Amino acid sequence: MPTTSRRRVLLIAAVPVLAGAALATAQFTSAFAADDLQAAAPRTTARAVTTAAAGAATPAATATPAEASAGTPAATVTPPPVAAKPKAVTPKPGQAPAPLAVQELPNQAKAGWKPIGSPKNRTVAPSSSLNECATVHNATGWQQQGWASSAKTPAIQDTFTFATPADAERARQMLDSQLDGCQAALREAQTKQGLAPDATSASTATRTAAGAWLYQWTAVPGMSAPGSQTHHVYLAQDGALLTVLQYSDLASAGQGNSATPASDAALLTTLAGSLALTR
């Protein structure tokens, strides 16, 4: 398959879903392994289980009555060892940071996002398509994380590393241009498929080296589910890192536009902050 048309597919269609949402989930981003179909348990829960098991596995030493009556000092009772609390891992310079936590994702209170497995390292190519409008060029590394909402619609975060900050900045500037011109590209795709060219695109928030966009359209099947929807794109760059978060509100899943300019601006701050951890 040519790298310029690479599609990212989240394989969670095994869960019964609405037809439109199922297609979006199946075709939105690149392939996650079958053993990642179930959402991962919260990390705090996993730590709690590990700690409890460690405590149960180490019984305390006790003195027997015979030893005490014979005048032998009783053995010192040693409490079970307490598992050390895991330390937060700070990414090394140039290393992709951890994906956003579910509570940081857009509209989490209603969407109920759950991760699809753990972050995956993808094979980079000269160009990697993100959606119908945007393509990343000349990345040296690619980390991807997917989530599924309670309506079984997908979200994806792609974080790219580059050889130099200048390369990352050029890639971001190209994405800015592509996303600013997304309406024309979407309408052209609709016309080719015999659909009325109803797509609209707009920038919804900006900050230094970051931006947010949405496009509303009757989608052409392929990288998106067919039908009426609002697609959200968030982009941030810091140093040699660039990250893109995307999700869709589908009319077929009973979803309207879930974002506001204020929430988009707040999300850009969160994305930029996650990249700044690597400095």
C-alpha positions, 0 to 999 in steps of 0.5 A: 500500500503506498505510504501516501495513502496509508490508513490507520485502522482501529480494530474494535469493530468486534464490539456491537455498535451502530453501523456508522460508528462501527465503520468510523472505528474500523477505518479511522486509524492504523491497526491495533493488535487483536489482544488490545481490543479490550480497554486497558485497566486504569494504571492506578488499579494495576498498582494497587493489585500489585501492592496487595499481592506483595503484602500477602506474599510475605508473612511476618515472622513470629516467636513460638511459645516454647522459645519464649518460655526457655528464655530465648528472646522472641524473634523480632516481628518484621512487618511485610515490606511495603511496595515502593510507589512507582515514580512518574516517568519523565520522557527523555529529550526527544522521546515521545511523551505518554499519551493524554490521560482519559480525563484530559480527553475532550468531552470525557464526562459524556464520551467516557473514553477508554484506551484501546490497549497501550501506546504503539510504535508505528513504522514511519514512512516519508509521508503518513496520512492523518485524515482526508486533508493532512499528511506528516512528512519526514518523521523519524518516530511515530507513537500512536494511542487509540480510545473508544467512546461509550458510543464506540466512536474513536479518538486517536493521538499520533505523536511524531519525533523528528531529527531536528526541531526545524524539521518538526516545525516545517511539518507543523507549518505544512499541517497548518496550511493543509488544515486551513485549506481542508474545506476545498479538499473535502468538497473535492472528495465529495464531488468525486463521490457524487455527494453535494459539496457541503463541507465546511472547515474552520480554525477554532483555537490557536496558541504558540506552535499549536492550533485546533480545527473542525470540519463538518460534512457529509463524509466520504467513506474511507478514512471517515464513516459515511454520513453527517459528522463533525471532525475535530483536529488538535495539533501541537509542536515543541522542539523535535516533537509534534502531536495530533489528536483527532476525534469525530462527533457522528450524527448516526451516534446521536452526537452533536458538536461537543467542543467550544472555542474555550474547550479547544483552547484548553486542550491545546494548552494540555497538549503543549504541556505534555510535549514540554515535559520532554525538555 
